[in-house]
Structures are given as structure tokens and as C-alpha cells.
Amino acid sequence: MADNRKRPGDAIDLTEEGASPQEKKMRASINDVAADLRCPITQELPLDPVIAKDGKIYERNAILEWFRKKDGDATSPSTGKVIDTELVPAVQVRNTMESLIKSGAIEGEAAEAWREKLEQEKEVKEIRALAEGGDGYSMWRLGVRYRQGVLGLAENAEQARAWYKRSAAVRHPMGMAAFGEALLHGIGGSTDTSLGLVLVTEAAATDGSDFAAYTLGKAFLDGNFGLTKDPVRARFWLKKVVDEEYAHKHLLPHGRTNAAEWLRELDGAGD
């Protein structure tokens, strides 16, 4: 006969099926702990938990973005009362969540979402390390992450621009194109159309950036940034995009679709 008695050190079965009343009570307690640890803004377990002055635990980026949108009127997302913006890192909370998730005590969607954010944090750290080490491509990648607000980073146009600028400084075509666009449109700072045009033109040179060529083609097509409308120059740059002549391809699919459509219109106008 099989011996089904539990021995010291045996894992506790916390599933509902076959669980003892004590085990079910433990599961309920752990679920209550997990619920209390959820960020009131994201409704997820925070990867970088902080304690605000209302005594609640938040994801750092989420509460910082909340304060930013309030434009100086710092209120609690939980109580609605005015609070100080000081945040205290909740290192023990982070360690507790990590232990509970790794042990399987917290599972399901909440745990999977936390693991995914952990992988994103790892990816950002790797990109940042390469960028800090002088890699122009990684500088551009980090700028894109800040621009889009992905991989756990809060959307931040100023940070994006700063990384694009660093990438441009080491002459990486993608960074030059992105920083040029930021200067042309005033993304994350003031405009400087003269320098912006210089950068995108250099980035669109041989073996450069398809995004830069697209930017130039559209500028000549519409007569933007002080340029005179010039269908010939517009066609020159747009055709390079459509023909995929560039080694550095970071133009989004809808941009390539637009370039092809504009090129057809320009070719048709010459009939």
C-alpha cells in the first residue's frame, strides 16, 4: 500500500483539488497578500515597488507618471487626497514577491505578467550597458524604448532625444536620423531645422538610413522645414526607400507603404 503521508520538507499542494482545509486557508492568505501587493494604478504586481505617502505600494513608473499628469497637484490614486510626492523604495516587497512567484505560491496571470516584466527589465539593462559602453546602435534602441514607453520604461521624449543625440554623436545612421527628426519636429526639446536637415541628409547617404531618406523625400514632396517643393528630389529619396537600398532599415511598414504610394503618384504626374 502506498504511503501518502506528508513528511517534513515535502512540497505543499496548494491546488484546490485534494487540498486540506489548512492548505486552502494558506492559499487564500497568499492570494490576499498578492492582492495587497498589486499596484492600484496598473492592477499588476509591481516590478519596481515604491511606497507613497498614502501608505500604498505602487509601480514606480506608474506613480511618477500619475504625479506628472497631475501637474503639481499631487493626489493619491487610492484616496484622492493631496499627498507629498516622496517615494520610498520597497526592496523587501520586491524580494517577497520574487520569492513567492519563484516558489509557485503566486501563480496565474499575475505571476506571468511579473515574469514578463522581469525579462523586459533584463533586456533594458543589457541595452543600457551597451549604450553606456559607447555602442551607437544600442543608444538608438534605448531612445526608441523611451520614445515608445515600452519594456517597462515610462514614455519620455526628453530621454529619447538625449539618447538619439548620443547615437548621432558617434555617427550611427539610425541615431542621426532619429535625432534629426527630433530637431525638425521639436520632439523632447526645441526645434533646429537647419541641423535637423543636415543630420537626416547625412544619415540618408549611401548605406545609411531608410527613415532619413523617407524624411527627406516627404520634406521635398510637401515643401516642409523651409525647403521648396521639389518633385524630382522627392522622387530621388523616395525611390531609394522603395528599392530598399539601405542597410539600416528602421522605417515602419506604413512609412514604406506611403513612400510607394507617393512614388507612384510622382511617376504618374510625369506621364
C-alpha positions in Angstrom: 0.0 0.0 0.0 1.3 3.4 -0.9 2.3 5.7 1.9 0.6 9.1 1.2 1.6 10.7 4.5 3.4 14.0 4.2 6.9 14.1 5.5 9.0 17.2 6.6 10.3 19.0 3.5 7.5 17.7 1.2 6.1 20.4 -1.1 2.6 21.6 0.0 -0.1 21.0 -2.7 -1.9 24.4 -2.8 -4.3 23.5 -5.6 -8.0 23.4 -4.6 -8.4 19.7 -5.6 -7.4 17.5 -2.8 -6.2 20.3 -0.6 -6.7 20.1 3.1 -8.6 22.9 4.9 -5.3 24.2 6.2 -3.8 24.3 2.7 -6.8 26.0 1.3 -6.5 28.6 4.1 -2.9 29.1 3.2 -3.8 29.6 -0.5 -6.4 32.2 0.5 -3.9 34.0 2.6 -1.3 34.1 -0.2 -4.0 35.4 -2.6 -4.8 38.1 -0.1 -1.1 39.1 0.1 -0.9 39.1 -3.7 -4.0 41.4 -3.9 -2.5 43.8 -1.4 0.8 44.0 -3.4 -0.9 44.9 -6.7 -0.3 48.5 -7.8 -3.6 50.4 -7.6 -2.8 52.1 -11.0 -1.6 49.2 -13.1 -3.5 46.5 -11.2 -0.4 44.3 -11.6 2.3 43.2 -9.2 5.0 45.9 -9.4 8.5 45.1 -10.6 9.9 48.2 -9.0 7.7 48.8 -6.0 7.7 52.0 -4.0 5.7 53.2 -1.1 3.9 56.6 -1.5 2.9 58.9 1.3 -0.6 57.4 1.3 0.9 54.2 2.5 0.1 52.3 -0.7 2.5 50.3 -2.8 2.9 51.4 -6.5 4.9 50.6 -9.6 7.5 53.4 -9.6 6.9 54.4 -13.2 3.2 54.3 -12.8 3.0 56.6 -9.8 5.6 59.0 -11.3 3.5 59.3 -14.5 0.4 59.9 -12.3 2.2 62.7 -10.5 3.4 64.2 -13.8 -0.1 64.3 -15.3 -1.4 66.0 -12.2 0.9 68.9 -13.0 1.9 69.8 -9.4 -1.5 68.8 -7.8 -0.2 65.6 -6.3 -3.1 63.5 -5.2 -3.3 59.8 -4.1 -4.6 57.5 -6.8 -6.1 55.4 -4.0 -7.7 58.1 -1.7 -7.8 61.2 -3.9 -6.2 63.2 -1.1 -3.3 65.6 -1.6 0.0 63.9 -0.7 3.7 64.6 -0.8 5.4 63.1 -3.9 8.2 61.5 -1.9 8.6 57.8 -2.7 10.3 55.1 -0.6 11.8 52.0 -2.4 10.1 48.9 -1.2 13.0 46.5 -1.6 11.6 43.9 0.9 8.3 43.9 -1.0 10.2 43.2 -4.2 12.1 40.3 -2.6 8.9 38.9 -1.1 7.1 38.9 -4.4 10.1 37.3 -6.2 10.2 34.5 -3.6 6.5 33.8 -3.8 6.5 33.8 -7.5 9.6 31.6 -7.9 8.2 29.1 -5.4 4.9 28.9 -7.2 2.9 30.3 -4.3 1.7 33.1 -6.5 0.8 31.9 -9.9 -1.5 32.6 -12.8 -1.8 35.7 -14.9 -0.3 38.0 -12.2 2.8 35.9 -11.9 3.2 35.5 -15.7 2.9 39.3 -16.1 5.5 39.9 -13.4 7.9 37.4 -15.0 7.5 39.1 -18.4 8.3 42.5 -16.8 11.4 40.9 -15.2 12.6 39.8 -18.7 11.9 43.3 -20.0 13.9 44.8 -17.2 16.8 42.4 -18.0 16.6 43.4 -21.7 16.7 47.1 -20.9 19.7 46.6 -18.6 21.6 44.8 -21.3 20.8 47.5 -23.9 21.7 50.3 -21.4 25.0 48.6 -20.6 26.0 48.5 -24.3 24.8 52.1 -24.8 26.8 53.3 -21.8 29.8 51.5 -23.3 29.6 53.6 -26.5 27.6 51.4 -28.9 25.6 53.8 -31.2 23.0 51.2 -32.2 22.2 50.5 -28.6 21.9 54.2 -27.9 19.3 54.4 -30.7 17.5 51.4 -29.3 17.3 52.8 -25.9 16.0 56.1 -27.3 13.3 54.2 -29.2 12.2 52.4 -26.0 11.9 55.7 -24.2 10.0 57.3 -27.1 7.5 54.4 -27.2 7.3 53.8 -23.5 7.9 50.1 -23.7 9.9 47.4 -21.8 8.8 48.9 -18.5 10.2 52.4 -19.3 7.9 55.3 -19.0 7.4 57.3 -22.2 9.9 60.1 -22.1 10.6 62.2 -25.1 13.4 64.1 -23.4 15.2 60.9 -22.6 14.6 59.6 -26.1 16.1 62.7 -27.6 19.1 62.6 -25.3 19.9 59.0 -26.4 19.3 59.8 -30.1 21.8 62.7 -29.7 24.4 60.4 -28.2 23.9 58.0 -31.0 24.2 60.7 -33.6 27.4 61.9 -31.9 29.1 58.6 -32.7 27.8 58.8 -36.3 25.4 55.9 -36.2 23.0 56.5 -39.2 19.9 55.4 -37.2 20.7 57.7 -34.3 21.5 60.6 -36.7 18.1 60.1 -38.5 16.2 59.9 -35.2 17.9 62.9 -33.7 17.4 64.8 -36.9 13.7 64.1 -36.8 13.6 65.2 -33.1 15.2 68.5 -34.1 12.9 69.0 -37.1 9.7 68.4 -35.1 10.8 69.6 -31.7 10.5 66.2 -30.1 11.7 66.3 -26.5 13.1 69.9 -26.8 13.3 72.8 -29.1 13.5 72.8 -32.9 16.6 73.3 -35.0 15.6 72.7 -38.6 19.0 73.6 -40.0 20.9 71.0 -38.0 18.0 68.6 -38.4 18.2 68.7 -42.2 22.0 68.3 -42.1 21.7 65.2 -39.9 18.9 63.4 -41.9 20.8 64.2 -45.2 24.0 62.7 -43.8 22.0 59.7 -42.5 20.4 59.2 -45.9 23.7 59.0 -47.6 25.0 55.8 -49.2 24.4 52.7 -46.9 22.6 54.9 -44.4 19.1 55.1 -43.0 15.8 54.5 -44.9 14.0 56.5 -42.3 16.2 59.5 -43.1 15.6 59.1 -46.8 11.8 58.9 -46.2 12.0 62.1 -44.1 13.8 63.9 -46.9 11.5 62.6 -49.6 8.4 63.8 -47.7 10.0 67.2 -46.9 10.7 67.8 -50.6 7.3 66.5 -51.5 5.4 68.9 -49.2 7.9 71.7 -49.0 8.5 71.4 -45.3 11.2 72.8 -43.0 11.9 75.7 -45.3 12.6 73.5 -48.3 11.0 74.3 -51.7 8.6 71.7 -53.1 10.8 69.7 -55.4 9.2 66.6 -57.0 12.5 65.5 -58.6 14.4 65.4 -55.3 11.3 63.9 -53.5 11.3 61.1 -56.1 15.0 60.5 -55.7 14.8 59.9 -52.0 11.5 58.0 -52.0 12.7 55.6 -54.7 15.7 54.7 -52.6 13.3 53.8 -49.8 11.1 51.7 -52.1 14.1 50.0 -53.7 15.4 49.1 -50.2 18.8 50.4 -50.9 19.7 51.0 -47.3 21.5 48.7 -44.8 19.8 50.4 -41.8 16.1 49.8 -42.2 14.1 51.2 -39.3 11.2 52.8 -41.2 7.9 51.4 -40.1 5.7 49.4 -42.6 3.2 52.2 -43.0 6.0 54.5 -44.0 7.2 52.2 -46.7 3.6 52.0 -47.9 3.3 55.8 -48.0 6.6 56.1 -49.9 5.5 53.6 -52.5 2.2 55.4 -53.0 3.8 58.8 -53.3 6.3 57.5 -55.7 3.5 56.1 -57.9 1.8 59.5 -57.8 5.0 61.3 -58.8 5.6 58.9 -61.7 2.1 59.3 -62.8 2.3 63.0 -62.8 5.2 62.8 -65.2 3.2 60.9 -67.9 
